[in-house]
């Protein structure tokens, strides 16, 4: 009995020494030197972490005991990306480049395969960039990215956003890109707020509001207006550029030229015999009164019927979708945009569709102007790195004659005595497999799209444009059947078009 007890109790005393010996075993050969792993103990426990570290080293992985700036991959269990980032901030260790944050399932798959495996969406720990602010209404989460904010047309801060949009426009006219972006981002975040700013205390913690922006908000709160905005509205250069660019086909370079030549009114420009106008500018002047007036929702719907009738005459299975502001729920706009795609058409049929539609409208006397831009789309070309890059699909910029009787109820915003109104229309023809990317890009808003691409680059190491989504880590182009698929690839909650009015 005594001997049995001794035999039974002996190994118990040795276990800690055996474990210690195991931990102190000589280092294994490192096979994968490009990867430097650190396994987070938080929510995992000391024993499990030690076991995984030892196992990974036996498989040839380099695993660090302590966090250092050489670490390329941080592996965690039962932690979100935000949890890991919060832990990193406490450690105050600055990596040379942000390490990839991965779930322990990735490491387990690696060890099972005996080599590093590609990371997928299910392996990556999604980091929320939401900022939590405290208000009298409780805690509110606000992201610095418009693509993580739900922005409806119900803007509770018009007095501020109108001011910043004027200042942004003035900076755009002066080609001051940095200040323009700062004012646009400020206007965008204020539009998304579920409350009205009534004091400077309400602005605490809100992202995208720099010192300059806050000083303007404070002045508006105290005086009811901004002296800087007032100065811009009274500025002769701003007034002239605003007027000139209201003409279809006139951009910043032409506006600058006319301003330097001393022009201040459109009537003087029209009557000057020395000026030469492009086809687009001639049409812009000729139909100016119609084009400068807003297009109503009823008019947009009537144009939609015209477009569908023409497209379906040649491609009956084509999808015709209104994009832009009207898809986002706006009641008025300056033009109407349509995306056209067909699941059963050949590349040749796609290329010939818009010319056929143009000819049909010309024969019917509905075509007032058109500019057809042929496709330069290359199927295997990577997405553009530029945030504001134009897409390469075939497109047509048109002015159509819309008869009042085609508008619902026979009502139109035009004056009596005229039976039709000139309407600006854009048609975009895209390959069927690219429809989700094109629809997302053409729906807007401009700031929403900017931030979506910026988020893809900075937060997900991806490249997004109107053609494709490319994962730089995996070096693959990601497929998408719908807008929802694109949001999912980016690790974002899906936002409906009517909530993208950023």
C-alpha positions in Angstrom: 0.0 0.0 0.0 2.8 2.4 1.0 4.8 1.5 -2.1 1.7 2.1 -4.3 1.2 5.4 -2.7 4.8 6.3 -3.2 4.6 5.2 -6.8 1.4 7.2 -7.3 2.6 10.4 -5.7 6.1 10.5 -7.2 5.3 11.7 -10.7 3.0 14.4 -9.3 6.0 16.2 -7.9 7.9 15.9 -11.2 5.1 17.3 -13.4 6.0 21.0 -12.9 9.7 20.2 -13.7 8.7 18.2 -16.8 6.5 21.1 -18.0 9.4 23.5 -17.3 11.8 21.3 -19.2 9.4 21.2 -22.1 9.1 25.0 -22.2 12.9 25.3 -22.1 13.4 22.9 -25.0 15.8 24.0 -27.7 14.4 26.2 -30.5 13.0 24.5 -33.5 14.2 25.3 -37.1 12.3 28.2 -38.5 10.9 27.4 -42.0 8.7 30.5 -42.6 10.9 33.5 -41.9 8.5 36.1 -43.5 6.0 35.5 -40.8 6.6 36.6 -37.2 3.7 35.5 -34.9 2.6 36.7 -31.5 -0.2 34.8 -29.7 -2.3 36.9 -27.4 -2.9 35.4 -24.0 -6.0 37.6 -23.3 -9.2 35.3 -23.1 -7.0 32.3 -24.1 -5.1 31.5 -20.9 -1.5 30.8 -20.1 -1.6 27.0 -20.6 -3.4 27.0 -24.0 -1.1 29.8 -25.2 2.0 27.9 -24.2 0.7 24.8 -25.9 -0.1 26.6 -29.2 3.3 28.5 -29.2 5.2 25.2 -28.7 3.2 23.4 -31.4 3.6 26.3 -33.9 7.4 26.3 -33.4 7.5 22.6 -34.0 5.8 23.2 -37.3 8.5 25.7 -38.3 6.8 29.0 -37.4 8.6 31.8 -35.7 6.6 32.7 -32.6 7.7 35.6 -30.3 7.3 35.4 -26.5 6.9 39.1 -26.2 5.3 41.7 -28.5 7.8 43.6 -30.6 7.8 45.7 -33.7 9.0 42.7 -35.8 5.6 40.9 -35.3 3.7 40.6 -38.6 0.7 38.6 -37.3 -1.2 38.7 -34.0 -3.3 35.7 -33.3 -6.2 35.9 -30.8 -9.0 33.8 -29.5 -12.5 35.1 -28.6 -11.4 38.7 -29.3 -12.6 41.2 -31.9 -10.2 43.4 -33.8 -11.2 46.3 -31.7 -10.4 44.3 -28.5 -6.9 43.6 -29.8 -6.3 47.2 -30.9 -7.4 48.4 -27.4 -4.9 45.9 -25.9 -2.1 47.1 -28.2 -2.7 50.7 -27.2 -2.3 49.8 -23.5 1.0 48.0 -24.4 2.3 51.2 -26.1 4.3 49.1 -28.7 4.4 50.7 -32.1 4.9 48.2 -34.9 6.7 49.3 -38.0 3.6 48.4 -40.0 0.3 47.4 -38.5 0.4 43.6 -38.0 -2.5 41.5 -39.3 -5.0 40.6 -36.7 -6.2 37.0 -37.0 -8.4 34.5 -35.3 -6.7 31.4 -33.8 -8.6 29.3 -36.4 -6.1 30.6 -39.0 -3.1 29.3 -36.9 -4.8 25.9 -36.4 -5.4 25.6 -40.2 -1.7 26.6 -40.8 -0.4 23.9 -38.4 -2.8 21.3 -39.9 -1.5 22.1 -43.4 2.1 22.3 -42.2 2.6 25.7 -43.8 1.0 29.2 -43.8 -2.5 29.3 -45.4 -4.2 32.2 -47.1 -6.2 34.5 -44.8 -9.9 34.8 -45.6 -12.6 37.0 -44.2 -13.5 34.5 -41.5 -9.9 34.6 -40.2 -9.5 38.3 -40.1 -10.6 40.2 -37.0 -12.7 43.2 -38.1 -11.7 46.4 -36.5 -14.5 48.9 -35.8 -13.4 52.5 -36.3 -16.5 53.9 -34.6 -16.0 56.7 -32.1 -18.2 56.6 -29.1 -19.4 60.0 -27.9 -21.5 60.9 -24.8 -24.5 63.1 -25.4 -27.5 64.1 -23.3 -29.3 61.4 -25.2 -26.8 58.7 -24.2 -23.9 57.1 -25.9 -23.7 57.5 -29.7 -21.3 55.7 -32.1 -20.0 57.8 -35.0 -17.4 56.6 -37.6 -14.9 58.9 -39.3 -15.9 57.1 -42.5 -19.2 58.0 -44.3 -19.5 54.4 -45.4 -20.1 53.4 -41.8 -22.7 56.1 -41.1 -26.3 56.0 -42.1 -27.1 59.4 -43.6 -30.7 60.0 -44.7 -32.1 63.2 -46.2 -33.3 64.2 -42.8 -30.5 66.7 -42.0 -30.8 68.2 -38.5 -27.9 70.6 -39.0 -28.6 72.5 -42.2 -27.3 75.8 -40.8 -23.8 74.2 -40.4 -23.7 71.9 -43.4 -24.9 74.6 -45.8 -22.0 76.8 -44.6 -19.4 74.1 -45.0 -20.7 73.1 -48.5 -20.3 76.7 -49.6 -16.7 76.9 -48.2 -15.9 73.5 -49.8 -17.2 74.7 -53.1 -15.1 77.8 -52.9 -12.0 75.8 -52.1 -12.8 73.5 -55.1 -13.0 76.6 -57.3 -9.6 77.7 -56.0 -8.2 74.1 -56.3 -7.4 74.0 -52.6 -8.0 70.2 -52.3 -7.0 69.9 -48.6 -9.4 72.5 -47.2 -12.1 71.3 -49.6 -11.9 67.8 -48.2 -11.9 69.0 -44.6 -15.1 71.0 -45.2 -16.8 68.2 -47.1 -16.0 65.7 -44.4 -17.3 68.1 -41.7 -20.5 68.6 -43.6 -20.9 64.9 -44.2 -20.5 63.9 -40.5 -22.9 66.6 -39.3 -25.5 65.4 -41.8 -25.5 62.0 -40.2 -26.0 63.2 -36.6 -29.3 62.1 -35.0 -29.4 65.4 -33.1 -29.1 69.1 -33.6 -26.0 70.9 -32.4 -27.0 73.7 -30.2 -23.8 74.3 -28.2 -20.0 73.5 -28.6 -20.4 70.8 -25.9 -22.4 68.9 -28.5 -19.4 68.7 -30.8 -17.1 67.0 -28.3 -15.7 63.7 -29.6 -17.3 64.0 -33.1 -14.7 62.9 -35.7 -13.7 65.1 -38.8 -14.2 68.4 -36.9 -10.8 70.2 -36.8 -10.1 73.4 -35.0 -10.9 75.5 -38.1 -14.3 73.8 -38.5 -15.1 74.1 -34.8 -14.4 77.9 -34.8 -16.9 78.3 -37.7 -19.5 76.2 -35.8 -18.9 78.3 -32.7 -19.4 81.6 -34.6 -22.6 80.3 -36.2 -24.0 79.3 -32.8 -23.1 82.7 -31.3 -24.0 85.0 -34.3 -26.3 82.9 -36.4 -23.9 83.1 -39.4 -20.3 82.8 -40.4 -18.3 85.8 -41.4 -16.1 83.6 -43.6 -19.1 82.2 -45.5 -20.5 85.8 -45.8 -17.2 86.9 -47.4 -17.3 84.0 -49.8 -20.8 84.7 -51.0 -19.9 88.3 -51.6 -16.6 87.3 -53.4 -16.7 88.2 -57.1 -14.6 85.2 -58.1 -16.8 82.8 -56.3 -20.0 84.3 -57.8 -18.5 84.2 -61.3 -17.3 80.6 -61.0 -20.6 79.5 -59.5 -22.4 81.1 -62.5 -20.0 79.8 -65.2 -20.0 76.2 -64.0 -23.8 76.2 -64.0 -23.5 75.9 -67.8 -23.3 72.3 -69.1 -19.8 71.6 -70.4 -18.0 74.4 -68.5 -15.4 73.4 -65.9 -12.8 75.1 -63.7 -10.3 75.7 -66.5 -12.8 77.5 -68.7 -14.2 79.4 -65.8 -10.7 80.6 -64.8 -10.1 81.7 -68.4 -13.3 83.7 -68.7 -12.8 85.3 -65.3 -9.3 86.4 -66.2 -10.7 87.8 -69.4 -13.0 90.0 -67.4 -16.3 88.3 -68.0 -18.8 88.4 -65.1 -22.2 87.6 -66.9 -23.3 84.8 -69.2 -24.9 87.3 -71.6 -21.5 89.0 -72.2 -19.9 85.6 -72.8 -22.7 84.5 -75.2 -22.4 87.7 -77.3 -18.6 87.8 -77.5 -17.7 86.8 -81.1 -14.0 86.0 -80.2 -14.9 83.0 -77.9 -15.1 79.5 -79.3 -17.4 77.0 -77.6 -17.3 73.2 -77.6 -20.4 71.3 -78.8 -21.3 70.6 -75.2 -21.0 74.2 -74.2 -23.1 75.3 -77.1 -25.8 72.9 -76.0 -25.4 74.1 -72.4 -26.0 77.7 -73.4 -28.8 76.9 -75.9 -30.9 74.9 -73.3 -29.6 76.8 -70.3 -32.9 77.8 -68.7 -34.2 74.2 -68.8 -31.0 72.6 -67.6 -30.4 75.0 -64.7 -33.8 74.3 -63.3 -34.2 71.2 -61.2 -35.4 67.9 -62.5 -38.4 66.6 -60.5 -38.9 63.0 -59.4 -42.0 62.8 -61.7 -39.8 64.0 -64.6 -37.1 61.5 -63.7 -39.6 58.7 -63.7 -40.9 59.8 -67.1 -37.4 59.8 -68.5 -37.0 56.3 -67.0 -39.9 55.1 -69.1 -38.3 56.6 -72.2 -35.0 54.9 -71.5 -36.5 51.5 -70.8 -38.7 51.6 -74.0 -35.6 52.4 -76.1 -33.3 49.9 -74.4 -35.8 47.0 -74.4 -36.5 47.5 -78.1 -33.0 46.1 -78.7 -32.2 44.1 -75.6 -35.4 42.8 -74.0 -33.6 41.1 -71.1 -31.6 44.3 -70.1 -31.8 45.7 -66.6 -32.2 49.5 -66.5 -31.6 51.0 -63.0 -31.9 54.6 -62.0 -28.8 55.6 -60.0 -27.5 58.9 -58.5 -29.5 61.1 -56.2 -32.9 59.7 -57.3 -31.9 56.2 -56.2 -30.9 57.7 -52.9 -34.5 59.0 -52.5 -34.0 62.6 -53.6 -37.1 64.5 -54.9 -35.1 66.8 -57.2 -31.8 66.7 -59.1 -29.9 68.2 -61.9 -29.8 65.2 -64.2 -30.9 61.5 -64.3 -28.4 58.7 -64.4 -29.1 55.1 -65.6 -27.1 51.9 -65.4 -27.8 49.4 -68.2 -26.6 45.8 -68.1 -27.8 42.6 -69.8 -27.2 39.0 -68.6 -27.7 37.4 -72.0 -25.9 39.9 -74.3 -22.6 39.5 -76.1 -19.9 42.0 -76.0 -20.7 43.2 -79.5 -24.4 43.7 -78.6 -23.4 45.7 -75.5 -21.2 48.0 -77.6 -23.9 48.5 -80.2 -26.8 49.2 -77.8 -26.2 52.9 -76.9 -25.6 53.9 -80.6 -28.9 52.1 -81.5 -30.7 53.9 -78.7 -29.3 57.3 -79.8 -30.4 56.7 -83.4 -33.9 55.7 -82.3 -34.3 59.0 -80.3 -32.8 61.0 -83.2 -35.5 59.5 -85.5 -38.2 60.4 -83.0 -37.0 63.9 -82.6 -36.2 63.5 -78.9 -32.4 63.8 -79.1 -31.2 67.4 -78.5 -27.5 66.6 -77.8 -25.3 63.5 -77.2 -21.7 62.7 -76.4 -20.9 59.0 -76.7 -17.7 57.8 -74.8 -16.6 54.4 -75.9 -15.5 51.8 -73.4 -11.9 51.5 -72.4 -12.7 48.8 -69.8 -10.1 46.0 -69.5 -11.4 42.9 -67.8 -8.2 42.0 -65.9 -7.0 45.5 -65.0 -6.7 46.2 -61.3 -8.9 48.8 -59.6 -7.6 52.4 -59.7 -5.7 53.7 -56.6 -7.3 57.1 -57.1 -10.3 57.9 -54.9 -12.0 60.0 -57.6 -11.0 57.9 -60.6 -13.5 57.8 -63.5 -14.7 54.4 -64.7 -14.0 52.9 -68.1 -17.5 51.8 -69.1 -19.2 52.9 -72.3 -21.3 55.9 -71.4 -23.4 58.6 -73.1 -24.1 62.1 -71.9 -27.3 63.3 -73.4 -29.9 66.1 -73.4 -33.4 64.6 -74.1 -36.6 66.4 -75.1 -39.2 65.4 -72.5 -42.8 66.3 -73.5 -44.9 67.5 -70.6 -47.7 65.0 -71.5 -45.3 62.1 -70.6 -44.9 63.4 -67.1 -47.3 62.0 -64.5 -50.4 64.1 -64.5 -49.1 66.3 -67.4 -47.5 68.6 -64.9 -44.0 69.9 -65.3 -41.8 72.6 -63.7 -41.5 74.5 -66.9 -43.4 77.6 -67.9 -46.7 77.5 -69.7 -46.7 77.7 -73.5 -43.8 75.3 -74.0 -44.7 71.6 -74.6 -41.4 70.1 -73.6 -38.4 70.4 -71.3 -34.7 69.7 -72.0 -33.4 67.1 -69.5 -29.8 66.0 -68.8 -29.5 62.2 -68.9 -26.4 59.9 -68.4 -26.5 56.3 -69.6 -23.8 53.8 -68.5 -23.5 50.4 -70.1 -21.6 47.9 -68.1 -20.8 44.1 -68.4 -23.2 42.0 -66.3 -20.5 40.6 -64.0 -19.5 44.1 -63.0 -23.0 45.4 -62.4 -22.7 45.4 -58.5 -19.5 47.6 -58.6 -21.0 50.0 -61.2 -24.3 50.3 -59.3 -22.5 51.0 -56.0 -20.2 53.6 -57.6 -22.9 55.4 -59.6 -25.4 55.6 -56.7 -23.1 57.9 -54.7 -23.1 60.1 -52.8 -19.7 61.5 -53.8 -18.5 61.6 -50.2 -19.9 58.2 -49.4 -17.9 56.7 -52.4 -14.7 58.6 -51.5 -14.9 57.2 -47.9 -15.8 53.7 -49.1 -12.7 53.6 -51.3 -10.6 55.2 -48.5 -11.9 52.6 -46.0 -11.1 49.8 -48.4 -7.5 51.0 -48.8 -6.6 52.0 -45.2 -8.7 49.6 -43.1 -8.9 46.4 -45.3 -5.8 46.6 -47.5 -8.1 46.4 -50.6 -8.6 48.5 -53.8 -12.1 49.4 -54.9 -13.5 51.2 -57.9 -16.5 51.0 -60.2 -15.1 47.9 -61.9 -13.8 45.6 -59.1 -12.6 44.9 -55.6 -9.0 43.7 -55.2 -7.6 42.2 -52.0 -3.9 43.2 -51.9 -3.1 40.7 -49.1 -4.4 37.7 -51.0 -3.6 39.2 -54.4 -7.0 38.2 -55.8 -10.0 40.0 -57.3 -13.1 39.4 -55.2 -16.4 38.5 -57.0 -19.7 40.2 -56.1 -23.2 39.5 -57.3 -24.7 42.4 -55.4 -23.9 45.5 -53.4 -24.4 43.5 -50.3 -21.5 41.2 -51.3 -19.2 44.1 -51.7 -20.1 45.4 -48.2 -19.5 41.9 -46.8 -16.1 41.6 -48.4 -15.2 44.9 -46.7 -16.5 43.8 -43.4 -19.1 46.5 -43.4 -22.7 46.5 -42.4 -24.9 46.9 -45.5 -26.2 50.5 -46.0 -29.3 51.0 -48.1 -29.1 53.6 -50.9 -31.5 56.1 -49.1 -29.0 56.1 -46.2 -26.0 57.1 -48.4 -26.7 60.8 -48.6 -23.4 61.8 -47.1 
